[in-house]
Amino acid sequence: MPRSLGLDAYSYPRDQFYSDVQAYIRFKTPHVPLAALADPDARRSPLQRARRLMKEANGRPETLSQSRLGRELRLLGCMVRTNLRDGAADIHAKIERLDDPGSHQVLARDVDQAIARLVHDVDVLLVAYRNLRPDFLQPKRPPWLGELYEYVDEYLSISTESYLTTILQRLDGHEPLRESLATVRGSLVEQVVAEQRHRRGAGYQSVIDPDGENRSYLYRKSALKKLMSSVLFLEIHKEKEGRGVTNVIAGVAAAVAMAFSTVAAIWSQGAWGLNSFPFVLAVVISYVFKDRIKEWLRTYFSGLLVHWLHDYSVSIFDPESGVVVGRCRESFAFLSTAKVPAEILERRHADSASVLEPETKPEVVMKYDKHVTLHGRRIAHTHGRLGDVNDIIRYNFSGFLARMDEP
């Protein structure tokens, strides 16, 4: 940070830093291709697992496990969205290559085939999912069953429309490609319009009004995304690290101080007598020293433990099973420039025009340490398909704006 902001351990303490940091830990969406998701024989497909759960209920929906079925269908929504996102990104990259002077018909055919395959795969998947509608909306079903199906159906429809629309816009921005791929462009338009009609026909809230601001659509899209992605998030419980050790240190320091005070009182009594003024004065002085000895010892031993203890210890829980699947340890401190590794400084000033330029922009260095340990066997035992983890950190800079001359 620029030194002109006046940040140091006193003006920006640890507690303020941690209040500015917001962290999330969640599973990365497992990759299962769209074609495999719709395959009846795919064991990893949430759609097929949901179908088996419905079959095992044997027409008695009240026996279904809401957590198990909800988990599979929300995971399906996440997987479909990830496939659409990656497929759209791949098509965007292929179209980008066509902007080069050396582009030719082979690249155009690659784009055509990629779009056709994505539209076909997502259409097959949506048909397979929507074929389950009668099972979820049968009479005398639990209320949550129909809501769950419709939430996921609406989310799949919104995701399909959104990502196919981005491809359509990218295609329309390349006039020669739009003309040569008119057929596959027509399939894109058809699928997008079909999803809009499907949501309107199902009475979903996420219907786009061409003449409106569509705030309700944006809110609904965001709410459904949060609902689907919640299946991937892990819970974290944070607490100060070393509280037990700190209590032991405080206890030892108090015991040593009390021993000093007691010995001083006994010696004073023997030297001057119990009711003498020198005895009272000695007891008062010993009490002052007792208090200072206790504080000094606690500070001294706590300083020795700083190198081994972190600021916070975070337990990572799996909300599905309630089992601790990992641990995270965090620490924060200001560093002197001399303690910053040389390669970090080189990278920090890699774009400097001269050797002296870094000296014209003095900075203070803050170090945030984070160690994450995950218990892979526990995760595999509970989930199987989920293994990779995304560690998301958000840092709020708004508090620094008040310190700037020109924010």
C-alpha positions in Angstrom: 0.0 0.0 0.0 1.2 3.6 -0.6 2.9 4.9 2.5 0.9 8.1 2.1 -2.2 6.3 3.4 -0.6 6.2 6.8 -1.2 2.5 7.5 0.6 0.7 10.2 -0.1 -1.7 13.0 -1.7 1.0 15.1 -3.9 2.8 12.5 -4.8 -0.5 10.8 -4.9 -3.3 13.4 -5.5 -7.0 12.7 -9.1 -6.8 13.7 -9.8 -4.1 11.1 -8.0 -6.2 8.4 -10.1 -9.3 9.2 -13.3 -7.2 9.1 -12.4 -6.1 5.6 -11.8 -9.7 4.4 -14.6 -12.0 3.5 -13.7 -15.6 2.6 -15.7 -18.5 1.1 -14.6 -22.0 0.6 -16.6 -24.2 -1.8 -16.2 -27.3 -3.9 -15.3 -26.8 -7.6 -18.1 -28.0 -9.8 -17.2 -31.5 -11.0 -16.9 -31.8 -14.8 -19.3 -34.2 -16.4 -20.1 -33.5 -20.2 -23.6 -32.6 -21.1 -23.9 -35.8 -23.2 -22.9 -37.9 -20.1 -25.4 -36.0 -17.9 -28.2 -37.2 -20.1 -26.8 -40.7 -20.5 -29.1 -43.2 -18.6 -26.0 -45.4 -17.8 -23.8 -42.6 -16.4 -23.3 -43.3 -12.7 -21.9 -39.9 -12.0 -24.8 -38.0 -13.5 -27.0 -36.2 -10.9 -29.9 -36.5 -13.3 -29.7 -40.3 -13.4 -29.2 -40.5 -9.6 -32.3 -38.4 -9.1 -34.2 -40.6 -11.5 -33.2 -43.7 -9.5 -34.3 -42.0 -6.2 -37.7 -41.3 -7.8 -37.9 -45.0 -9.0 -37.0 -46.3 -5.5 -39.8 -44.3 -4.0 -42.1 -46.5 -6.1 -44.9 -43.9 -6.3 -44.6 -42.8 -2.7 -43.0 -39.3 -2.9 -43.4 -38.8 0.9 -40.6 -41.4 1.4 -38.1 -39.4 -0.6 -35.1 -37.7 1.1 -35.4 -34.0 0.5 -31.7 -33.5 1.2 -30.5 -36.2 -1.1 -32.8 -35.4 -4.0 -32.3 -31.7 -3.5 -28.5 -32.1 -3.5 -28.5 -34.1 -6.8 -30.8 -31.7 -8.7 -29.0 -28.6 -7.5 -25.7 -30.2 -8.4 -27.2 -30.9 -11.9 -28.0 -27.2 -12.2 -24.4 -26.3 -11.4 -22.9 -28.9 -13.8 -25.2 -27.8 -16.7 -24.2 -24.1 -16.1 -20.5 -25.0 -16.0 -20.8 -26.9 -19.3 -22.6 -24.0 -21.0 -20.1 -21.5 -19.7 -17.1 -23.6 -20.9 -18.8 -24.4 -24.2 -19.5 -20.7 -24.8 -16.0 -19.7 -23.9 -14.6 -22.3 -26.3 -16.8 -21.0 -29.1 -15.8 -17.4 -28.4 -12.1 -18.4 -28.7 -12.7 -20.2 -32.0 -14.5 -17.1 -33.4 -11.7 -14.9 -32.1 -9.2 -16.9 -34.2 -11.3 -16.2 -37.3 -10.4 -12.5 -36.9 -6.9 -13.3 -37.9 -5.8 -12.6 -41.5 -4.9 -16.3 -42.0 -8.3 -17.7 -41.1 -9.9 -20.2 -43.5 -12.9 -22.4 -43.9 -11.6 -25.1 -41.5 -11.9 -22.7 -38.6 -15.4 -21.7 -39.7 -16.4 -25.3 -39.8 -15.0 -25.8 -36.3 -17.3 -23.0 -35.0 -20.3 -24.5 -36.8 -19.7 -27.9 -35.4 -19.0 -26.6 -31.8 -22.3 -24.6 -31.8 -24.3 -27.5 -33.3 -22.9 -29.9 -30.7 -23.6 -27.6 -27.8 -27.2 -26.9 -28.9 -27.8 -30.6 -29.5 -26.4 -31.7 -26.2 -28.2 -29.1 -24.1 -31.5 -29.9 -25.9 -31.1 -33.6 -25.2 -30.4 -32.9 -21.5 -33.4 -30.5 -21.1 -35.7 -33.0 -22.7 -34.4 -35.8 -20.4 -34.9 -33.6 -17.4 -38.4 -32.3 -18.4 -39.5 -35.9 -19.0 -39.4 -36.2 -15.2 -42.0 -33.5 -14.7 -45.0 -35.8 -14.2 -43.1 -37.7 -11.5 -42.4 -34.5 -9.5 -45.8 -32.9 -10.0 -48.0 -35.9 -9.3 -51.0 -35.6 -6.9 -50.5 -35.8 -3.1 -46.8 -35.0 -3.4 -44.9 -33.1 -0.7 -45.0 -29.3 -1.5 -41.1 -29.2 -1.6 -41.0 -31.7 -4.4 -42.7 -29.7 -7.1 -40.9 -26.5 -6.0 -37.6 -28.2 -6.2 -38.2 -29.4 -9.7 -39.5 -26.1 -11.0 -36.6 -24.1 -9.4 -34.1 -26.3 -11.2 -36.0 -26.3 -14.4 -36.2 -22.5 -14.4 -32.5 -22.2 -13.7 -31.6 -24.6 -16.5 -33.8 -22.6 -18.9 -32.2 -19.2 -17.8 -28.7 -20.6 -18.1 -29.3 -22.0 -21.5 -30.8 -18.8 -22.8 -28.1 -16.6 -21.3 -25.1 -18.5 -22.7 -26.6 -19.2 -26.1 -27.5 -15.5 -26.3 -23.8 -14.6 -25.8 -22.8 -16.9 -28.6 -25.5 -15.4 -30.8 -24.2 -11.9 -30.1 -20.6 -12.9 -30.8 -21.7 -14.5 -34.0 -23.7 -11.5 -35.1 -20.6 -9.3 -34.5 -18.7 -11.2 -37.2 -20.7 -10.4 -40.4 -19.0 -12.9 -42.8 -19.4 -15.7 -40.2 -23.0 -14.9 -39.6 -23.8 -15.3 -43.3 -21.8 -18.5 -43.7 -23.3 -20.1 -40.6 -26.9 -19.0 -41.1 -28.2 -22.5 -40.5 -26.6 -23.1 -37.1 -27.4 -19.5 -36.2 -31.1 -20.4 -36.8 -30.8 -23.3 -34.3 -29.4 -20.9 -31.7 -32.3 -18.5 -32.2 -34.8 -21.3 -32.1 -33.4 -22.7 -28.8 -33.3 -19.2 -27.1 -36.9 -18.5 -28.1 -38.0 -21.9 -27.1 -36.6 -21.4 -23.6 -38.4 -18.0 -23.3 -41.6 -19.7 -24.3 -41.1 -22.6 -21.9 -40.7 -20.3 -18.9 -43.7 -18.2 -20.0 -45.8 -21.4 -20.5 -44.7 -22.8 -17.1 -45.7 -19.6 -15.3 -42.2 -18.9 -14.1 -41.2 -15.4 -12.8 -38.2 -15.0 -15.0 -40.0 -13.9 -18.1 -38.3 -11.1 -20.0 -40.3 -8.0 -20.9 -38.9 -6.4 -24.1 -40.2 -3.0 -22.9 -39.4 -3.2 -19.2 -36.3 -2.9 -17.0 -36.5 -6.6 -16.1 -35.4 -6.1 -12.5 -37.5 -9.1 -11.4 -35.7 -11.2 -14.0 -32.3 -10.2 -12.8 -33.3 -10.8 -9.1 -34.8 -14.2 -10.0 -31.7 -15.2 -11.9 -29.4 -14.2 -9.0 -31.6 -16.0 -6.4 -31.7 -19.2 -8.4 -28.0 -19.2 -8.9 -27.4 -18.8 -5.2 -29.8 -21.7 -4.5 -28.0 -24.0 -6.9 -24.5 -23.1 -5.9 -25.3 -23.5 -2.2 -24.8 -27.2 -2.7 -21.1 -26.6 -3.2 -20.4 -24.3 -0.3 -18.6 -25.5 2.9 -19.3 -23.9 6.3 -16.5 -22.2 8.3 -16.4 -21.7 12.0 -13.7 -19.2 13.0 -12.1 -18.7 16.5 -9.0 -17.2 17.9 -6.1 -19.6 17.7 -4.2 -20.7 20.8 -6.8 -19.6 23.4 -6.0 -22.7 25.5 -2.3 -21.9 25.3 -2.9 -18.3 26.1 -4.9 -19.2 29.2 -2.1 -21.5 30.4 0.5 -18.8 29.9 -1.7 -16.3 31.8 -2.1 -18.9 34.6 1.7 -19.5 34.8 2.4 -15.8 34.9 -0.2 -15.2 37.6 1.3 -18.1 39.7 4.9 -16.8 39.4 3.7 -13.3 40.3 1.7 -14.6 43.3 4.7 -16.6 44.5 6.8 -13.5 44.4 4.2 -11.5 46.3 3.7 -14.2 49.0 7.5 -14.6 49.5 7.9 -10.8 49.8 5.0 -10.6 52.4 6.5 -13.4 54.5 9.9 -11.9 54.4 8.6 -8.4 55.3 6.6 -9.8 58.2 9.7 -11.5 59.6 11.9 -8.4 59.1 9.5 -5.6 60.5 6.6 -7.3 62.2 3.0 -7.6 61.1 1.6 -4.2 62.3 4.5 -2.0 61.3 4.5 0.8 58.7 7.5 -0.8 56.8 5.6 -4.0 56.5 2.5 -2.2 54.9 4.8 -0.3 52.5 6.6 -3.6 51.5 3.3 -5.3 50.9 2.1 -2.5 48.6 5.4 -2.5 46.7 5.3 -6.3 46.3 1.7 -6.0 45.0 2.8 -3.5 42.3 5.7 -5.7 41.3 3.3 -8.7 41.3 1.0 -7.0 38.8 3.9 -5.9 36.6 5.6 -9.4 36.7 2.4 -11.1 35.6 1.9 -8.7 32.7 5.6 -8.9 31.6 5.7 -12.7 31.7 2.4 -13.0 29.7 3.7 -10.5 27.1 7.1 -12.2 26.9 5.8 -15.8 26.4 3.0 -14.6 24.0 5.7 -12.9 21.9 7.6 -16.2 21.7 4.5 -18.0 20.5 3.7 -15.6 17.7 6.0 -17.5 15.4 4.0 -20.7 15.9 0.5 -19.5 16.4 -1.8 -17.9 13.8 -4.4 -15.2 14.5 -7.4 -17.4 13.7 -8.1 -21.1 13.4 -11.0 -21.9 11.1 -12.8 -25.3 11.1 -14.2 -26.3 7.7 -17.5 -28.2 7.9 -19.4 -30.1 5.4 -23.0 -29.0 5.9 -24.3 -32.2 4.4 -22.8 -34.5 6.9 -21.7 -32.1 9.7 -18.2 -33.6 9.6 -15.1 -31.4 9.8 -13.3 -31.9 6.4 -10.5 -29.4 6.9 -8.9 -26.6 8.8 -7.7 -23.1 7.8 -5.2 -21.0 9.7 -4.8 -17.2 9.1 -2.4 -14.6 10.2 -1.8 -11.0 9.3 1.2 -8.6 9.9 3.0 -5.6 8.6 6.5 -6.4 7.1 9.5 -4.3 6.7 10.7 -4.1 3.1 13.9 -5.9 4.1 11.9 -9.1 4.9 10.1 -9.1 1.5 11.5 -11.8 -0.8 13.6 -10.5 -3.6 11.5 -12.1 -6.3 8.3 -10.5 -4.9 10.0 -7.0 -5.1 11.2 -7.7 -8.6 7.7 -8.6 -9.7 6.2 -5.7 -7.9 8.5 -3.2 -9.7 8.8 -5.1 -13.0 7.3 -2.3 -15.0 9.4 0.5 -13.5 11.1 2.7 -16.0 14.2 3.1 -14.0 16.0 1.7 -10.9 15.2 4.8 -8.9 11.5 4.9 -9.7 10.4 2.5 -6.8 12.0 5.0 -4.3 9.7 7.7 -5.5 6.7 5.6 -4.5 7.4 4.4 -0.9 5.1 1.6 0.2 4.2 -0.3 3.3 3.9 -4.1 3.0 1.1 -6.2 4.6 1.4 -10.0 4.7 -1.7 -12.2 4.8 -0.8 -15.9 5.5 -3.4 -18.6 4.9 -2.8 -22.3 5.3 -5.6 -24.7 4.3 -5.6 -28.4 5.1 -8.2 -30.7 3.7 -9.0 -34.3 4.7 -9.4 -35.9 1.3 -10.7 -39.3 2.6 -13.5 -37.7 4.5 -14.6 -35.7 1.5 -14.4 -38.7 -0.8 -16.4 -40.8 1.6 -19.2 -38.3 1.8 -19.3 -36.9 -1.8 -17.2 -39.0 -4.2 -17.6 -36.7 -7.2 -16.5 -33.5 -5.4 -12.8 -33.1 -4.6 -11.3 -29.8 -5.9 -11.9 -26.7 -3.8 -12.2 -23.0 -4.7 -11.0 -20.6 -2.1 -12.6 -17.2 -2.7 -11.3 -14.1 -0.9 -12.9 -10.7 -1.2 -11.1 -7.7 0.2 -12.9 -4.4 0.9 -10.8 -1.4 -0.1 -13.5 1.3 0.5 -12.0 2.2 3.9 -8.8 3.4 2.2 -10.6 5.9 0.0 -11.1 8.3 3.0 -7.3 8.5 3.4 -6.7 9.6 -0.2 -6.4 13.2 -1.5 -8.1 12.2 -4.8 -10.0 9.0 -4.2 
